[in-house]
Amino acid sequence: MATARPNSESEAVSKTDKQLRKTLFGMKRVHAFILIAVVVLLLPVAGAAIYWASVVGPKVPPIDAVTDYRPKIPLRIYTADKVLIGQFGVEHRDFVPIAKIPAMMKTAVLAIEDTRFYEHGGIDFIRAAGAARANLRGGFRQGASTITMQVARNFFLTNEKTIGRKLTEVALAFKIEDSLSKDQILELYMNQIYLGQRSYGFSSAARSYFGKTLDQLTLAETAMLAGLPQNPARTNPVSNPKRAQARQHAILKRLHDLGEIDAAAYRQALAEPLRVRRDAGQSYDTRAEYVAELARQAVYQQYGEEAYTRGIVVTTTILAAEQNAAYNSVRRNVLAYDARHGYRGPEARIVLPAGREEREEREEAIIDALQKRPASDGLLPAVVLAASAQEVRLETLSGDDLVIKGAGLKFVASALSAKAREALRITPGAVVRVSRDKNGDWSITQVPQVAAAFVAIDADTGAYHALVGGFDYNLQKFNHVTQAWRQPGSSIKPFVYSAALEKGYSPSTRILDQPIELPGATLETPWMPQNDDGKFDGEVTLRQALVKSKNVPTVRVLRAVSVDFAHQYLEHFGFDLARHPKNYTMALGTGAVTPLQLAGGYAVFANGGYRVKPYLIARIVDGDGTVVVDTIPPATRQDANRVITGRNAFVVDSMLRDVARFGTAAAATKQLGRQDLAGKTGTTNDAIDGWFAGYAGNVVAVSWMGYDEPRSLGGREFGSTLAMPIWVDYMRVALAKVPPQERVPPDDVVSDGQDWIYPEFVDAGEVRTIDIAPPPLAPPPGEYEQLPPEAPLDGAPALEALPPLAPAAPPPPPSTPVPAPPPPASSPPPPPINTLW
């Protein structure tokens, strides 16, 4: 028995060892460990799968938005010659098919965003592993998003960094990859991604930052845009040029490392200076903001909010060259007027912290003050840092330090004087405006307070050629062309004279130009109109009265034709009768018109007597290319649109041409060097409004200047100094290639030996004078007197060659008209002398 113990001990040890090796379900220990490890590894996977199926899966949205992509393309407004003048929409986007996107643009984007885009199936696991190692160090600090994942996020998700959002993004990426080709995914990305400055997609960004199309970009510009998707705010070349350049250089290096560009192209791109538009996304080569807004209103009225997302394209009748001329003319002449009337003082004053330790606070104060004052097309706000009579140092919003001296201080010399009033004085902390001329020299200026407007239309069709509703749309949205009701002053006179022609009066009708007293607002206060120059010429012809813009003769003409007739007659030209007084002051333009309305009225004289309806929109095309509006220019000079006779329009035109040759608008003919200009100045009482309305070459244009809160423009200012220069500068461009045009006299006007007259009134003595006593009647012929010939008009000079000058005025009569001697008893008595004069 003793010999059996060792065996039994050995067997016990062996049994125990076997049991240790089979501790889990009879398995060997190593197998158990493997099983446990597998379970440990599979549990998270299983948990993830369960989480995916129960939580992530149900939240994955349908991807119809990418499979049936309908980009939100803004409303765009163009001139008739295809120049972009405005776009409206939250997202500024140009959709460009992938085949038309330049290869280098695609390459640069993929090089920095997703090098293996065409190799992976939506998730780049190699890149994800690298990102995971970085992220395990703490927080989400490095991304592994592919182009497909970014498309998923841009269309369906937010940018929050959570596990749940990331898993949903992955699920969407797989779903997108299953539904679209790689080129389709890249096309979505390059048209949808936000790139700053309200620009979505690379085509829109190219226009915003560089004013170019994608195929016009240089390699350096391409690399700059390719760097924007990572963080459009941080790498924005407008607001953060240094960071944007660093990102650009990283992309260029990446392209070089990948062999996409050679060393020479790499060095050249690094050295290329970028010319980024500082007003990125906010300005256009042709300034027509008021036009674009009118077009926007018209489209919105029809389509509502969809107008801003469905890619509607509106083509207007505006001509880019003429619009540029109108805009520049308004700006130039308003600034010239403002300069004539002196400097008003700084716009504001701020306290500038002086100590070195307060430098940052000082910069913040400057930036805060300047950001409140938007730039006005070259009139930049700046804060004065130091000032003396010889030199002023300033800082602009961009951080530039300017030193202005000499001629640049001429306009504000009085404000730099030691004797300057406190409100006028320029001192450190003053907020002023600076501008730069074409030679690069800076000067201190100011934003004008006066308003102005200009509109030009086609005389036959009414199509707009140009429209400027104010000095600066960004400073004031009010459109003075269509919304400002102002007194027209003397620019209304041609319509009164047109009415007189229909009563039989002619340009040779003689009118008394002497003081007149008419009933006023009360019996105690009679109305006594005055001529602008305070002078009276005794007698003038109707033509002379218009050429010289005589007030008193015009009032006499109105009285002769009757206020009721003339008032109703205004309706022929499209004027709102309710806005014009039904009294004698109507002759001097005390009613109200808009510049556009006045242009429509003058178009009647320009086109021979036809009413036109101004129109702006020529064509509207929907986002899918469907033409929804195609305006056919109206047929011209149709009898249905005739509002005055052709002969009336011809005679008034002949008088308006004399206004431009010899009258208050003679400077226009002198400056433009052509004899077919026709127009009329207008200046209201106390020079509150200044006008010029006229036409030539089938273009009718009206310019206006005045203050929104009516006040005098100055004792030496008139329509000829305020508004006419705007008109002339525009017409210099509009008529550059248009030959002079002469009017052919119609058959139903004849000459009375002095001027045009309607033939049925040749023998009507009552319309030969207005308020002038008739001459003494000739005594009956005696035996020593010779009878006049039977046909006294035979041999009179032909009508075709009128004298180039307006008929000269006869010598003025005595201040009190001499009554005619009593006629023979057999003749009717002469009309009694008007006791009012």
Rosetta blueprint (number, residue, H / E / L):
1 M L
2 A H
3 T H
4 A H
5 R H
6 P H
7 N H
8 S H
9 E H
10 S H
11 E H
12 A H
13 V H
14 S H
15 K H
16 T H
17 D H
18 K H
19 Q H
20 L H
21 R H
22 K E
23 T E
24 L E
25 F L
26 G L
27 M E
28 K E
29 R H
30 V H
31 H H
32 A H
33 F H
34 I H
35 L H
36 I H
37 A H
38 V H
39 V H
40 V H
41 L H
42 L H
43 L H
44 P H
45 V H
46 A H
47 G H
48 A H
49 A H
50 I H
51 Y H
52 W H
53 A H
54 S H
55 V H
56 V H
57 G H
58 P H
59 K H
60 V L
61 P L
62 P L
63 I L
64 D H
65 A H
66 V H
67 T H
68 D L
69 Y L
70 R L
71 P L
72 K L
73 I E
74 P L
75 L E
76 R E
77 I E
78 Y E
79 T L
80 A L
81 D L
82 K L
83 V L
84 L E
85 I E
86 G E
87 Q E
88 F E
89 G L
90 V L
91 E L
92 H E
93 R E
94 D L
95 F L
96 V L
97 P L
98 I H
99 A H
100 K H
101 I L
102 P L
103 A H
104 M H
105 M H
106 K H
107 T H
108 A H
109 V H
110 L H
111 A H
112 I H
113 E H
114 D L
115 T L
116 R L
117 F L
118 Y L
119 E L
120 H L
121 G L
122 G L
123 I L
124 D L
125 F H
126 I H
127 R H
128 A H
129 A H
130 G H
131 A H
132 A H
133 R H
134 A H
135 N H
136 L L
137 R L
138 G L
139 G L
140 F L
141 R L
142 Q L
143 G L
144 A L
145 S L
146 T L
147 I H
148 T H
149 M H
150 Q H
151 V H
152 A H
153 R H
154 N H
155 F H
156 F H
157 L L
158 T L
159 N L
160 E L
161 K L
162 T L
163 I H
164 G H
165 R H
166 K H
167 L H
168 T H
169 E H
170 V H
171 A H
172 L H
173 A H
174 F H
175 K H
176 I H
177 E H
178 D H
179 S H
180 L L
181 S L
182 K H
183 D H
184 Q H
185 I H
186 L H
187 E H
188 L H
189 Y H
190 M H
191 N H
192 Q H
193 I L
194 Y E
195 L L
196 G L
197 Q L
198 R L
199 S E
200 Y E
201 G L
202 F H
203 S H
204 S H
205 A H
206 A H
207 R H
208 S H
209 Y H
210 F H
211 G L
212 K L
213 T L
214 L H
215 D H
216 Q H
217 L L
218 T L
219 L H
220 A H
221 E H
222 T H
223 A H
224 M H
225 L H
226 A H
227 G L
228 L L
229 P L
230 Q L
231 N L
232 P L
233 A L
234 R L
235 T L
236 N L
237 P L
238 V L
239 S L
240 N L
241 P H
242 K H
243 R H
244 A H
245 Q H
246 A H
247 R H
248 Q H
249 H H
250 A H
251 I H
252 L H
253 K H
254 R H
255 L H
256 H H
257 D H
258 L L
259 G L
260 E L
261 I L
262 D L
263 A H
264 A H
265 A H
266 Y H
267 R H
268 Q H
269 A H
270 L H
271 A H
272 E L
273 P L
274 L L
275 R L
276 V L
277 R L
278 R L
279 D L
280 A L
281 G L
282 Q L
283 S L
284 Y L
285 D L
286 T L
287 R L
288 A L
289 E H
290 Y H
291 V H
292 A H
293 E H
294 L H
295 A H
296 R H
297 Q H
298 A H
299 V H
300 Y H
301 Q H
302 Q H
303 Y H
304 G H
305 E H
306 E H
307 A H
308 Y H
309 T L
310 R E
311 G L
312 I L
313 V E
314 V E
315 T E
316 T E
317 T L
318 I L
319 L L
320 A H
321 A H
322 E H
323 Q H
324 N H
325 A H
326 A H
327 Y H
328 N H
329 S H
330 V H
331 R H
332 R H
333 N H
334 V H
335 L H
336 A H
337 Y H
338 D H
339 A H
340 R H
341 H L
342 G L
343 Y L
344 R L
345 G L
346 P L
347 E L
348 A E
349 R E
350 I L
351 V L
352 L L
353 P L
354 A L
355 G L
356 R H
357 E H
358 E H
359 R H
360 E H
361 E H
362 R H
363 E H
364 E H
365 A H
366 I H
367 I H
368 D H
369 A H
370 L H
371 Q H
372 K L
373 R L
374 P L
375 A L
376 S E
377 D L
378 G L
379 L E
380 L E
381 P E
382 A E
383 V E
384 V E
385 L E
386 A E
387 A E
388 S L
389 A L
390 Q L
391 E E
392 V E
393 R E
394 L E
395 E E
396 T E
397 L L
398 S L
399 G L
400 D L
401 D E
402 L E
403 V E
404 I E
405 K E
406 G H
407 A H
408 G H
409 L H
410 K H
411 F H
412 V H
413 A H
414 S H
415 A H
416 L H
417 S L
418 A L
419 K L
420 A L
421 R L
422 E L
423 A L
424 L L
425 R L
426 I L
427 T L
428 P L
429 G L
430 A E
431 V E
432 V E
433 R E
434 V E
435 S E
436 R E
437 D L
438 K L
439 N L
440 G L
441 D L
442 W E
443 S E
444 I E
445 T E
446 Q L
447 V L
448 P L
449 Q L
450 V L
451 A E
452 A E
453 A E
454 F E
455 V E
456 A E
457 I E
458 D E
459 A L
460 D L
461 T L
462 G L
463 A E
464 Y E
465 H E
466 A E
467 L E
468 V E
469 G L
470 G L
471 F L
472 D L
473 Y L
474 N L
475 L L
476 Q L
477 K L
478 F L
479 N L
480 H H
481 V H
482 T H
483 Q H
484 A L
485 W L
486 R E
487 Q L
488 P L
489 G H
490 S H
491 S H
492 I H
493 K H
494 P H
495 F H
496 V H
497 Y H
498 S H
499 A H
500 A H
501 L H
502 E H
503 K L
504 G L
505 Y L
506 S L
507 P L
508 S L
509 T L
510 R E
511 I E
512 L E
513 D E
514 Q L
515 P L
516 I L
517 E L
518 L E
519 P E
520 G E
521 A E
522 T E
523 L L
524 E L
525 T E
526 P E
527 W E
528 M L
529 P L
530 Q L
531 N L
532 D L
533 D L
534 G L
535 K L
536 F L
537 D L
538 G E
539 E E
540 V E
541 T E
542 L H
543 R H
544 Q H
545 A H
546 L H
547 V H
548 K L
549 S L
550 K L
551 N H
552 V H
553 P H
554 T H
555 V H
556 R H
557 V H
558 L H
559 R H
560 A H
561 V H
562 S L
563 V H
564 D H
565 F H
566 A H
567 H H
568 Q H
569 Y H
570 L H
571 E H
572 H H
573 F H
574 G L
575 F L
576 D L
577 L H
578 A H
579 R H
580 H L
581 P L
582 K L
583 N L
584 Y H
585 T H
586 M H
587 A H
588 L H
589 G L
590 T L
591 G L
592 A L
593 V E
594 T L
595 P H
596 L H
597 Q H
598 L H
599 A H
600 G H
601 G H
602 Y H
603 A H
604 V H
605 F H
606 A H
607 N L
608 G L
609 G L
610 Y E
611 R L
612 V L
613 K L
614 P L
615 Y E
616 L L
617 I E
618 A E
619 R E
620 I E
621 V E
622 D L
623 G L
624 D L
625 G L
626 T L
627 V E
628 V E
629 V E
630 D E
631 T L
632 I L
633 P L
634 P L
635 A L
636 T L
637 R L
638 Q L
639 D H
640 A H
641 N H
642 R E
643 V L
644 I L
645 T L
646 G H
647 R H
648 N H
649 A H
650 F H
651 V H
652 V H
653 D H
654 S H
655 M H
656 L H
657 R H
658 D H
659 V H
660 A H
661 R H
662 F H
663 G L
664 T L
665 A L
666 A H
667 A H
668 A H
669 T H
670 K H
671 Q H
672 L H
673 G L
674 R L
675 Q L
676 D L
677 L L
678 A E
679 G E
680 K E
681 T E
682 G E
683 T E
684 T L
685 N H
686 D H
687 A H
688 I L
689 D E
690 G E
691 W E
692 F E
693 A E
694 G E
695 Y E
696 A E
697 G L
698 N L
699 V E
700 V E
701 A E
702 V E
703 S E
704 W E
705 M E
706 G E
707 Y L
708 D L
709 E L
710 P L
711 R L
712 S L
713 L L
714 G L
715 G L
716 R L
717 E L
718 F L
719 G H
720 S H
721 T H
722 L H
723 A L
724 M H
725 P H
726 I H
727 W H
728 V H
729 D H
730 Y H
731 M H
732 R H
733 V H
734 A H
735 L L
736 A L
737 K L
738 V L
739 P L
740 P L
741 Q L
742 E L
743 R L
744 V L
745 P L
746 P L
747 D L
748 D L
749 V L
750 V E
751 S E
752 D L
753 G L
754 Q L
755 D L
756 W E
757 I E
758 Y L
759 P H
760 E H
761 F H
762 V L
763 D L
764 A L
765 G H
766 E H
767 V H
768 R L
769 T E
770 I E
771 D L
772 I L
773 A L
774 P L
775 P L
776 P L
777 L L
778 A L
779 P L
780 P L
781 P L
782 G L
783 E L
784 Y L
785 E L
786 Q L
787 L L
788 P L
789 P L
790 E L
791 A L
792 P L
793 L L
794 D L
795 G L
796 A L
797 P L
798 A L
799 L L
800 E L
801 A L
802 L L
803 P L
804 P L
805 L L
806 A L
807 P L
808 A L
809 A L
810 P L
811 P L
812 P L
813 P L
814 P L
815 S L
816 T L
817 P L
818 V L
819 P L
820 A L
821 P L
822 P L
823 P L
824 P L
825 A L
826 S L
827 S L
828 P L
829 P L
830 P L
831 P L
832 P L
833 I L
834 N L
835 T L
836 L L
837 W L
